[in-house]
Amino acid sequence: MDETIVTSSPVGKMLDSIGESKPASYLMFNKKKINLVAKITIGRETDNDIVVDNKLASRHHAIIQKIKDAYFLKDQNSTNGTFLNGTKLPSDKYVKLHPGDRITIGNMSLVIS
């Protein structure tokens, strides 16, 4: 028999299932669940999908955009920057999001789930 722990044992099957990543489907913000859609705008202005009541947020701060089967975050040339897991994003570049990622704008955080 040429089977490994991954294919034959209960532990291996469990490891296989842990390795399967589930796509992100919602965003947690102020203890609210927000479903991810094709495009979500974030900023201080009231015309955004997510309005951030914080002077450190720009009027149109960032967007979350669905491209194919994944979601990406892009800073919209904000004054104070957008942070993903503590790292400042380069302006105008899309960065892929994963479940558990934390987006920080000013003193507000959103979590991808």
C-alpha positions as CSV (number, residue, x, y, z in Angstrom):
1,M,0.0,0.0,0.0
2,D,1.3,3.4,-0.9
3,E,-0.9,5.7,1.2
4,T,0.2,8.6,3.4
5,I,-1.2,10.0,6.5
6,V,-3.0,12.6,4.5
7,T,-5.1,10.2,2.5
8,S,-5.6,7.2,4.8
9,S,-6.0,8.2,8.5
10,P,-8.7,10.2,10.3
11,V,-6.0,12.7,11.2
12,G,-4.9,13.0,7.6
13,K,-8.5,13.6,6.4
14,M,-8.9,16.3,9.1
15,L,-5.7,18.0,8.0
16,D,-7.0,17.9,4.4
17,S,-10.2,19.7,5.4
18,I,-8.3,22.3,7.4
19,G,-6.3,23.1,4.3
20,E,-9.4,23.9,2.3
21,S,-9.9,27.6,2.5
22,K,-13.4,29.0,2.5
23,P,-13.9,32.2,0.6
24,A,-14.7,35.4,2.5
25,S,-18.4,36.2,2.5
26,Y,-18.9,39.0,5.0
27,L,-17.2,41.9,6.8
28,M,-17.6,42.6,10.6
29,F,-17.9,46.3,11.4
30,N,-19.2,47.7,14.8
31,K,-20.5,44.2,15.7
32,K,-22.5,44.1,12.5
33,K,-22.2,41.6,9.7
34,I,-22.0,43.2,6.3
35,N,-22.3,40.9,3.3
36,L,-19.6,41.3,0.7
37,V,-20.9,42.4,-2.7
38,A,-19.2,43.3,-6.0
39,K,-18.0,46.7,-4.7
40,I,-18.0,48.3,-1.2
41,T,-16.9,51.9,-0.7
42,I,-15.6,53.0,2.7
43,G,-15.1,56.6,3.9
44,R,-16.4,59.5,5.9
45,E,-18.8,60.9,3.3
46,T,-22.4,59.7,3.6
47,D,-22.5,58.4,0.0
48,N,-20.2,55.5,0.9
49,D,-21.5,52.0,1.6
50,I,-19.7,51.9,5.0
51,V,-19.6,55.4,6.6
52,V,-16.7,55.8,9.0
53,D,-17.4,58.5,11.6
54,N,-13.7,59.4,12.2
55,K,-11.7,62.5,11.3
56,L,-8.7,60.2,10.4
57,A,-10.8,58.8,7.5
58,S,-10.9,60.5,4.2
59,R,-14.2,61.3,2.5
60,H,-13.6,58.4,0.0
61,H,-11.0,56.3,1.8
62,A,-10.9,52.8,0.4
63,I,-12.8,50.2,-1.6
64,I,-13.3,46.5,-1.5
65,Q,-13.8,45.1,-5.0
66,K,-14.7,41.6,-6.1
67,I,-12.5,40.4,-9.0
68,K,-13.3,37.0,-10.3
69,D,-13.8,34.8,-7.2
70,A,-11.7,36.9,-4.7
71,Y,-12.0,40.2,-2.9
72,F,-9.4,42.9,-3.0
73,L,-8.8,46.1,-0.9
74,K,-7.6,49.3,-2.5
75,D,-6.7,52.6,-0.8
76,Q,-8.2,55.6,-2.6
77,N,-5.2,57.9,-2.1
78,S,-6.4,58.6,1.5
79,T,-4.6,61.2,3.6
80,N,-3.8,58.9,6.5
81,G,-3.6,55.5,4.7
82,T,-5.4,52.2,4.9
83,F,-3.8,49.3,6.9
84,L,-4.2,45.6,6.3
85,N,-3.1,43.5,9.3
86,G,-1.0,46.4,10.5
87,T,0.8,47.1,7.2
88,K,0.1,50.3,5.3
89,L,-1.2,49.6,1.8
90,P,0.4,51.3,-1.2
91,S,-2.0,53.9,-2.7
92,D,-3.9,52.7,-5.8
93,K,-2.9,49.1,-5.6
94,Y,-5.3,46.2,-5.1
95,V,-4.4,43.7,-2.3
96,K,-6.1,40.4,-2.0
97,L,-8.2,39.8,1.2
98,H,-8.4,36.5,3.1
99,P,-10.7,35.4,5.9
100,G,-9.4,36.8,9.2
101,D,-7.8,39.9,7.7
102,R,-8.1,43.1,9.7
103,I,-8.6,46.4,7.8
104,T,-7.8,49.5,9.8
105,I,-9.0,53.0,8.9
106,G,-8.2,55.7,11.5
107,N,-9.1,54.0,14.8
108,M,-11.8,51.8,13.2
109,S,-11.3,48.2,12.3
110,L,-13.2,45.8,10.0
111,V,-12.6,42.1,9.9
112,I,-13.0,39.9,6.8
113,S,-14.9,36.6,7.7
